[in-house]
Amino acid sequence: MTKSTRIGLAKVALWLAALGPLGSLVWDGFHGTLGSDPVETITHTTGLTGLILLFVTLAVTPLRRLTGLNALIRFRRLLGLLAFFYVCLHLLTYIVFEHFFSVPEMVDDVIEHPYVTVGFLAFLLLIPLAVTSTTGWVRRLGGKRWARLHQLIYVSAALGVLHFLWLVKLDTREPVIYGLVLVVLLAARLGQGRRKRQPTSRAPRTSPMARDRDAGAGAERRLDRPEPA
């Protein structure tokens, strides 16, 4: 089995796993087993799944550097888009089933409930990230500007955790755990950035071992780029 075949099968498995919660909602909906408050069940499932997928997306680069499995980077864009898909379903559930497309009601809800405002801001920040997720947009924006733009995913994730925390009100254990995980992921990111900025001593000549190391680093940077759409 070739490497591309293995990656293709892994992506199929990822699709099936990620769409599992949606399939479960559809199944329960057809069989009337969504519970006493179906809208609440749909809202909670789509929102939590979107948040989890967002965290998994953020974990790809630290895991790749920790394990040396560079192929993990090929799944990052797919994970990010799946997270955005569930966040869209979460928002759509709110618009359709909670307010029946009533704009005045939604505006009042945003004003009166900060957790709604925070959740909406988290969604808005994900829109440019989803739109610019292709290699074509990397070329248009330039690598550095594209990377700076996509750091907004940390802000969106933090707002998502805050949205969850303010929503549950009483039992805050689960959102607090997500917040701690986000702190760890952000610390890993900041640590990586500091290592990149550290000056390196200049050697009088480059040894074959150093050349091999630099070549490997170049290959790793190329794998960091989004795969073509």
Buried (B, 14 or more C-beta within 10 A) or exposed (E): EEEEEEBEEBEEEBEEEBBEBBEEBEEBEEEEEBEEEBBBBBBBBBBBBBBBBBBBBBBBBBBBBEEEEBEBBBBBBBBBBBBBBBBBBBBEBBEEEBBEEEEEEBEEBBEEEEBBBBBBBBBEBBEEBBEBBBBEBBEEBEEEEBEEBBEBBBEBBBBBBBBBBBBBEEEBEEBBEBBEBBEEBBEBBEEEEEEEEEEEEEEEEEEEEEEEEEEEEEEBEEBEEBBEE
